[in-house]
Amino acid sequence: MVVEEMKKIAYIAGPMAGMMLMQNLLQLISMIMVGQSTSQLSLSSSALALSFAAVSGFYVLLGMTGALETLCGQAYGAQEFQKLGVLTHTAILSLTIVSFPLSLVWIFMGKLLTLIHQDPSISHEAGKFSRCLLPSLFGYAFLQPLIRYFQAQSLILPLLVSSGVTLFVHIPLCWLLVFKSGLGHLGAAFSIDISIWLNAILLGLFMKFSPACARTRSPLSIEVLAQMPQFFRLAVPSALMLCLEYWSFELLVLLSGLFPNPKLETSVLSLCITTLWTLFTIAYGIGAAASTRVANELGAGKPQAAQTAVRGAILMALIDALMATAALLGSRGRLGYLFSKDKQVINYFTVMSPLVTTTVATDAILGVLTGIARGCGRQQTATYISIGAYYLFGIPIAVVIGFVRRLRGKGLWSGMIVGAIIQITGLSSLITCTNWDTEVTKAKARVEKSSNRRTLNVNLA
């Protein structure tokens, strides 16, 4: 049973990981081109801007769409097919509204970084880069709900194809804008804008015209507004569950700016985080597959099948952790050359590699555990675990080791590893103690509540 379930998970996880990898490569390739073409100041400011933009914008929207993994996944399992289109429209509208206040953070990013005592030259350039990224924020508000729409139905091929086409276009586009247009590192920001919107448009066209989406797409209606309260009840804790970890790593970058030689510290820690999120793609794929399988089985009223999906996903996570660790350790002395020609950056990146490797292993497990929590709709409890793990333990320990023990970047990163281990322990306990019959009852009530609201809207009309 577990082996069969692992095959089902792999069918979803492989393409999802490939899609996520190609999306992350948009930023990674952009940073590589910036690092090879301009100064350390341009690289550090661009890396800082992308990192800050991710945790203050991209990951907020990405986290909010975790609500769709619960709602769409369980609705699909319950064969409430039309609800998927309605929920997707609800999410797009909701995320677009949220993007307006988030955009203010990006507009004033340079001043915000200066206020928290970051290097003024780095802050100024990071602010310029973030303003150029603004169109991509609204593109993301369209893109991520569409991804969850296809994911809930296990329609993975469109996601893989659209991401592949986008990456194929992005590489020469970024090269032209960075090297030939005279824009320098700002060209990388504009290339990311264009690529994210291209991906969203491709998926939107597929949703509208493909026969595979015929039973799940729906026209815009007043029901989109009626579904917003239910969406936000899950979207807010979903966003917090994801962002609390990412925010803690962003705090590492900001704290690194307080060390001697802040340009070096900021550049290397930002690049370490970029490497971490790139290698996280496989764990993301398995976690997304686990979320989909668990939500589908709970929506279909099959608690034993949901448990089997959990066991299969965790086993795959352990295999992923071993493979990712081996790959990173095997290339630790060469990865730095991808990002920079600066010997200081390369050598410091090599020193940090063992710590990054450890975090890759813990994140492989965390990616799956959080996916299972989303599939069940237990985002709120998982959020409390994240708060305790990182903000009561991880960050204070990081500050002590980094500043008091004077281990600088290595000390900061070590504290976050402690937080990750505590989070794994908490989420593992949560899932082990789950009553799956109760989760089936909750899923049924969740789907029925939405269906009753739709019936009420039709009658009012």
N, C-alpha and C positions, 0 to 999 in steps of 0.2 A: 504493500500500500504506500509506504513512504517513498519507495523508488519511483512508483508511478506518479506520485505527487511531485517529486523532484523534476520529473520530465515536464510536467505542466508548468511548473515554476520557471524552469529553464527556457521554455518556449516564449515566455513573457520577458524574463529577466535579461536574456542575451540581447535582443533588440533594444530594450529599454536602456541597458548599459551602454550600448553602442550609440544610441541617440543622445544620452547624457554626455558621453565622452565627446561627441562631435560638437555639442553645444558649449561645453567647457573649453574645447580647443579654439573656439572663436576668441576667447579672452587670452588663452595661453599663447596662441600664435601671434596675436596682437602685441603681447608683452615681449615676445621673442624678437619681433621686428623692431620694436621701440628700443630694446636693449642693444641690438646690433647696429642701430643707425644713429643714435643720439647719445647724450651725456648721461652720467650717473644721476644727475638731477632730474632729467626727463624720465628715466626709468623709475626712480624712487617715487616721484610724484604721480606718475601714471599707475604704478602698482598700488600705491596708497589710495588713490582715487577709486580705482576699480574695486579694491577690497572694501573701502568704506561704502561705495555705492551698492555693493552686493548686500551687505548686512543692513543697510538703511533703506533699501528699496527692493532689489531683486529677490532676496531671500524672504522678505516680508510677504511679497506676493506669492512666491513659491510655497511658503508655509501655509498661507490661507487656502490655497487650492487643495491642501490635504483634506479639507472638509468634503471635497468632491470624491475623494477616494472612499470615504465612508458612505456618503449619500448616493452617489452614482453606482458604486460597487454593489451596495446592498439592494438598490432598486433594480439593477440588472439581474441580480440573483433571484429577486422576487418577480421577474418578468414584467416590471413596470417600465416598459421600454421608452415610452414618450417622455417620461420624467427626466431622462438623461439630457435631452435637448433643452428642456426648460431650466434645469439646474445649471447647465453650461452657460446659457444666456444670463442667468442670475449672477453667476460668478464673474463673468466678463464685466457686467455693469457694476458690480460691487467693487471689483479690483480697480476699475477705471476711476471710480469715485475716490477710493483710497489713494490712488496715485497722485492726486493733486496736492494733498498736504505733504506727501513724501517728496514731491518735487521741490518743495521749499527747502528741505534739508540739503538737496543737491545744489540748489542755486547758491546757498550761503555756506557751502562746504568749506571753502577757503577760510572764511572768517571763523567758522566753528573750530577748525583745526588750529588756527592761531590762538583762539581763546583757551584751548587746552594745552597750550605751550608746545605745540609742534614747531619744527623749524619753519620760519617765515617764508623762505624761498620755496621749500617743498609744499607748504600749505597753499601758497598763491598759485602754483602750477597745477596742483591737484584740483583746486577750485575751477580753473579754466577747463580742465579735462572733464570734470563732472557735469558742467553746464552743457558741454558738447554731447554728453551721453543722454540728456533728457528724453529725446524721442524714443530711445530704447526702453525706457521705463513703461511708457504707455503701450508699446508693442508687446512687452512682457505680460501686461494685463490681459491681452487677447490671447497670447500664445499658451500660457500655462493652463487655463481652463480647457482649451482645445486638446491639449495633451492628455489631461485627465479624462476627458470625454472618450477618447480613443482607448485609453488604458483600461477603463472600466469594462469595455467590451472585448478586451484582448485583441483589438485591431492594431497590431504593433507595426506592421509593414509601412503604413503611411507615415508614421512617426520617424521611422528609420530613413525612408526615402527623402522626406522633406528636410531632415537634418543633414543628410548627405549632400543634397543639392545646395543647401545653404552654405555648408562648409566649402564645397567646390567653388562657389562664387566668392566666398569671403577671402580666400587666400590671395588670389590676384588683385581683388579689390583693395585689401588692406595694404598690399605691397605698393600699389599705385598711389594710394592716399598718403602713405607714410614717406615713401622714397621719392616720388615724382611730382606730387602736387604742391609741394612747398609748405604743407601743413605740419610736417614733422610728426611729433607724438600725438597731436590732436587728430590727425588723420585716422589713427587707430580707433578713436572714439566714434568718429562718423561711420567707419566701416562696420562697427558693432551695431550701431543704430540700423543701418540698412539691412544687415543680415538677420537681425531679430524680426523686423517687420516682414521680410521676405518669407521666413519660416512660418509666421502666423498666417500670412496670406495663402500660402500653399495649403496649409491644413484647413483653413476656412473654405477654400474652394473644394477640397476633397469632401468635407462634411456636407456641403451644399449639393454636390452633384453626384457623389458616388452611390450606387445602389446598396452598398454594404451599410450605409447609414440611413436607409429609407425608413426603418421602423423606429429609430431613436431620435432623429432630428424633429424639431417642432418649430412652428412659426413664433415670432415674438408676440407676447400677449401680456395682459395685466398680471397673469400668474407669476411672471418673473419677479415683480415687486412683492407679491405675497410670499414667495419663497425666501426672501432676503433675511428675515429674522432667524429662521432655522439655519440658513447658511452661515450667518455671522456667529451663531452660538457655537458652532464647531470650528469656524475659520479662525477666530481669535486664539483659542488655545492651540490650534494646529500651527499657527504662525509662531506663537511663543515657544512651542515645543522645539521647533526647528531653529528659531533665531537665538534662543538663549545660548546655545552652544556656539553659533557663529559669532554672536556679539562678544562672547568671551574671547574668542580668537582675535577679533578685531581690537579688543582692548589690549591684547598683547602687542599689536603693532603700534598702538598709540603709546603704550608704556615704553616701548623700545626707543621711541623718539626722545625719551628723557635720559638715555644713556649717553656717554661720550661717543662721538662719531655717529650721530643719529642717521645720517644718510646710509651708512653701511648697515646698521642694525635694522632700520626700516625696510631697506631693499631686500635683505636676506630673509627676514621673517615673513614679509609679504610673499616672496617667491616660495618659501616653504609652505605657506598656506595654499598658494596656487597649485603646487604639486600635490598637496594633500587632497584638495577637492577634485583634481584630475583623476587620481587613483581611487577616489571614493565612488567613481561611476559604477563599478561592478556591484559594490554594496548597495548603491542606490537602485540599480536594476533589480537585484534580488529583493530588496525591501519593497519596491513598487509592486513586484510580482506577488510577494507575500500579502501585501495589503489588498490587492485585487482578488486573490484566491480566497483569503479569509472573509472579505466582505461579500463576495459572491456566494460562498457557502452559508454564511450566516443569513443572508437575504433569502436563500433557498430553504432555510430551516433545517440545515444539516450540521449539527454541532460536532459530530465525530469527524466529518470531513474537514471542518475548520481546524480541529486539533491536528489532524494529519498534515494539513498545509503548514501549520506552525512548526511541526517537527522537521519537515522537509526543508523549510526555509532556513532554520537554524543550522542544520547540518551543512547546507550550501554556504552559509555565512562563515563557518569555521574553515571550510576548504578555501574560500576566497581569502580569508585572513592569512593563511599559510602561503598561498601563491603570491599575493601582493607583497608580503614581507620579503620573500625570496627574491622577487624581481627588483625591489628597491635596494636591497642590500647588495645585489650583484652589480648594480650600476651606480653606486653611491659616489664613486670618484669621478664620474663623467657627467652627471646631470647638470652641474653648475655651468658647464660650457654652453648649454642650450640658452641660458638666460643672459649671459654677459661675457664680455671680454676682460672685465676687471678681475685681476688675480685675487684681490681682497674678497670680493663677492664670491668667487668660485671656492676659495679655501674655507671661508666661513660656512658656506652652504654645505660643504663636505663634512665639516665638524657637526652640523646640525642633523645630518642624515639619519643617524641611529635613533634619535628622538622622533623624527618624522616617521620613521619606519614603525616604531611602536604605536604611534597614533593611527597610522594606516590600519594596523591590525585591530585596534579597539574600535575604530570607526566602521570597520567591516561588520562587526557584530552589532554595533549600535544602529547602523542603517537598517538592518533587518528587524531588530526589536522595535524600533519606532514605526516601521512599516506595519508590523502586526498590530501595534496600538492604534494606528489610524484605521486599519481595517475593522477593528472592533468599535471604533468611535470613542476610545478612552484617552483622547488627547489631553483632557484637563488633568487627570491624575499623572500622566507622563510629564506634563509641564511642571508640576510640583517637584517631581523627582529631579528634573533638570535644574531647577532653581537651587535645590539643596546641593546637588553634585558640584555645580560650577561656582555658585555665588557664596555658598557657605564654606566650601572646602577648596575647590580648585584655584580660584583667583587669589584668595588670601595666601595660600601656600606658594603660588607663583610669585607673588610680590616678595614674600620672605626670602625665597631662594634666589630670586633674581637681583634684588636690591640689597638685602641684609647680608646674604651670603656672597654677594657680588659675582654670581654666575651669569649675569646679564641674560642674553637670549636663551641660553640653555636652561637657566633657572626658571624663566617664565614658562617655557614650553613644558618643563617637568611638572609644574603645578597643574597644567591642563590635563596631563596624562592621569594624574591622581583623580581629577574630576571625572574623566571618562570612565575610569574603573568603577567609581562609585555609582555613576549613572547606569552602567551595565548591570551592576548588582541590583539596583532598585527596579529596573525594567524587567529583569529576569524574574524577580520575586513577584512583580505584578502579573506577568503572564502565567507563571506557575500556579498562582492562586486564582486564576480566572475560572469562573463557572460558565462553561460554554452553553449550557441550556439557558441560563439567564441572558447571555449575550444574544441568543437567537430570539428570545422574547423581546429584548430591546430593539433589535433590528426590525422585527415585524411591526412594533409600535411606531418606529421612526418612519417606515415606509407608509403605513396606514395613515399617519398624521398628515403627511404630505399629500396623499391621495385624497383625503377628506377635504383638505384645503382647496385642491383643484376642483373637486365636485362642487364645493360652495361657490367658487368663482364662476363656474359655468352656470349655476342656477341664478346667481345675481345678474349675469349677463342676459 
